[in-house]
Amino acid sequence: MIRLQRRVALAALLAAGFALPAGCASAPVPTSTPSPAVRVWLHQERSDEAARRAQIRIANDSPDELDVRSVRLVDDRLGDAVETEGWALGPGESIDLPVMLPEVACEDESPDRAWEVTLEDGQLLRGALEDALGFLDRLRARECLAAEVARAVRVSWGEVRVSASDDAVLPLRIETIDASADVAVVAVRSTNLLQFGPGVAIYPVGGRTGTFEVPLVPQRCDPHVVQEDKRGTVFGVDVEVHGEAGRIEVAAGERNRARILSWVGEICRFGGR
């Protein structure tokens, strides 16, 4: 990491609203509210969703350089704090620092969401953590639902089979783990790449368990859809938990993904056939 060695001048920090206690001019001073000169928030790009990455953005709105040693986020929706090394920011600059997200916390607790920025000179700045797009709420809801379903029912894909006539079948396996749980698998949804017949977007299961031979048909035949595919073999699965509708995702796996992409290329006549 490139780090500039300059530090923010004491006068600049005072002008930004960070007061120092009397008789302790060099000591770090926590602040309980965000500085008007420093903003920190967490956001996630769509391309980061599958890898559970996010970005911590730090914005230096002051007229002076800000030399950040580290950043720490605490959020009740995550099981652990998120920490990363900092960066030197010039006046008016901002930067995105990539971080891996820890497991979500599914227990309901009082909201506790804050950021801490430690400067190279030891100053400690604090503020309320923002999630303007609400992606952590959605992540928490999605993963906590998936965890509850997984405790009751195991949903998985077997190996795709392609016949001599180029028909493809992907076996869906639904196994009961806890028969007392009020959880049922209702249906499987098509993806941007695959459907279950011409114009068929939903494959019903109806709460049953067992193995289902799910037929596959290419959704579209644009070469770039296959070449740039990231989620074409990740299926949305409709479930009911305690009588409420929800949706989890079940990926077909990398081995199936490779075979399915090759098969789509052959069916669509751009696979060298």
N, C-alpha and C positions, 0 to 999 in steps of 0.2 A: 504494500500500500504506500502510495506517495503521500507524504505528510509534510507540509510546509512548517517551518520552525518558528514563524512569527506567532506571537500571542496577541490576543485582543488587549488593547490598552485599557488601563483601569478607568480612565475618564470615559471611554466609550461604553464600558459596562455600566457605569453609573448613569450615563445618559440614557441607556436602554432600560433603566429601571431596576437594576440589580443592586440593592443596598448592601453595604458591608457593615457588620456589627462594630461598634466602637471598640477600639483597642485590639482589633483582630483583623487588620487590613488585608492580610494574605490568606486568611482561612476561607475554604469553600463555603458558600452561602446557599442553602437550598431555597427555592422560591416555590410557593404553593400555587401560583397561577402562571400561565404561559407568558413569556416575555413578548412584547410587541415586536421585538427584533428577531425572535427565533420562533419558527413554526415547525412542528413535527407531526406527521400523520402516516397512517398505514394504508396501503392500497395494493390491489392485485390485478395484474394483466390476465386476460383470458388464457394466454399461452402458458401462464404459470399455474393454472388451476390443477392440472393433472399431477404435477410434481409437488403440489402443496408449498409452492414458494410464494413470497410476497415481497413488497418493496417498502422500506422505510424511507420516506422523503423528508429531508431536512432543508429548510429554506432560511437563508440568512437575509433578513430584510434590513439589516443595519448598514451604515456606511463604512463599516470596518470589517477587516478580515476576522473570521471565526474559525479557530483551530479546534476541532472536535476530536477528543480522544476515544470516546465510546458512546454508544446509545443503548438504552435499556427500556423495554416496553413491558408493562404489566397489564394484563387484561383478564377479567374473570371468565371469559369464554374460552381461554386457552389454559391448558394444564400447567404450563411452565412459562416463565418470563422469556422474552425474545431479546437477545443481545447481539451486538455486532460492533466491530471497530468503526471509528469515525473517519472524518475526512476534513481537509482544510477547505473552507469556502470563502471566496472573495465577496465583497459587497454585492448584494442583490442576487447572489448565486444560489442554486439549489442542486441537490443530488439525490438519486435513488440508490439506496444500499440494499442489495438482495439478501433475504434471510429465508431460512427454512422454518416453516410453522410447526410448533409442537402439536401433540394430540389435543383435541378439544376437551373441555371440561363439561360434562353433561349434567352435573348437579346444579340446581338453581341456587345462586348465591347473590348477595348484594353486589351491585355493579362496582367494580374496582378497575378503573382504566386510566393509566397515566404513563407519561414518558419521562425519562431522565436523560439528560445530556451532560456528560462530563467533559469539560474543556481541558486542554493541555496544562493550563495553569492551576488546575484543581477545582475550578469553579464548578458547582453542581446546579444545573437548571432543571426545573420541573414544570410540568403542565399537564392538562387533561388530554388524553389520547383521543383523536378523532378518527372515525371510520365513516366518512361522508357517504360512501356508496353502500354501506351496510353489508359488505361481503362476509365479514366475520359472523354476523347473525345467520346468514344463509349457510355458510360452511358448518357452523355448529349444529344447526337444525338438520342438515343433510347427513352429517356423520353420526350424530346421536341417533337418528332414525335408523341408519344402516346398522349401528351397533345393536339396537334393540331387536331388529329383524334377525340379525345373525345369531342372537341368543336363542331364538325360537325355531328358525328355519334356515337350512343351508341351501343356497341357490348358486348353481355353477353350470358352466358349459362343458360339454364333452368335446371330442375332436370332430371337426367338420369332415363330412364325407361328400365326395363328388362322384356321381355315377358316370357311366360311359356316355350317357346322353347329356352330360354337363349339368344335371340337376344337383343342387347342393342342399344338404341337410345339416343343421347344427343341433345336436341333442341338448336339451335343457333339463337339468336335474334339480328336482326340488325334494329335499329330505327333511323330515320332522326331527327337531332336536328336543324341543320342549312342547309336548302335546297340550299342556295346560295354558300355554301362552295364547293370548287373543291376537294372533298374527296370521295373515293369509296372503299368499301371492295371487294376484288377480290377472295380470296380463303383462306381456312384453311389448315394448314400443319399438318401432322402426328407427333406424339411424339416418344420418345424411347420406349414407352409402348403400344401405340395405333395407329391403322391405320383405314381406312374407308372401308375395304374390303381386301381380300388377295392380297397383292402387291399394294394396292391403297394408295398413300401417300398424295394426294391432293384432297380436296373436293372443287369444284368450286362454287362460289357464283355469280360472274359476275357483281358485282356492284349493285345488287338488294337489296331491303330491305324486311323485313318480318321475319317469323320464318321458319327455315330449320331443318328438321329432319335428323340429321347427324348420320349415322350408325357407330357403333364401332366394331372393331375386334382386339383381342390381337395381338400386333406386334411380341412378343416372349413369351415363356413360361418358362423362367428360374426363379426358385423360388427366387433367390437373387435379380432379377430385381424388383420384387414386394416388397420384404422385405426391400430393400434399396432405394425404390423410393423416389425421391424428386421433379422431374419435369415431371413425366409421364402424368399428367393431366393439364399441362401448354401448350397451343397450340399457335404456331406461326400463325399469321393472316396476309396475304399479303394485302397491301393496295396501292392505288395510290393517291398521294397528289400533286396537281398542275401538273399532268401528269408524275410525277416521282414515281418509284416503291419504296416501303418501307415495313417494317414488324414490327408489334407490337406483344405483347404477351397478351393472355387472359386466365387466369386460370379458371378452372371449379369450384373452391371453395372446401373447406374442406369437406363439406357434400357429394358432388359428388365424391370427391377423395376417401373417405372411401368406398362408395358403389361400385365404379369402381374397386378398388383393390380387394375387396371381390369377385366381379363377375369374374375378371380375374383369381383369384385363383380357382374358381369353374370350369370355362371353361378349365383351364389347368390341372385340376385334382390334384391340390396339396392344395386345400382348405378344406380338410377333408370330401370330398364328396365320 
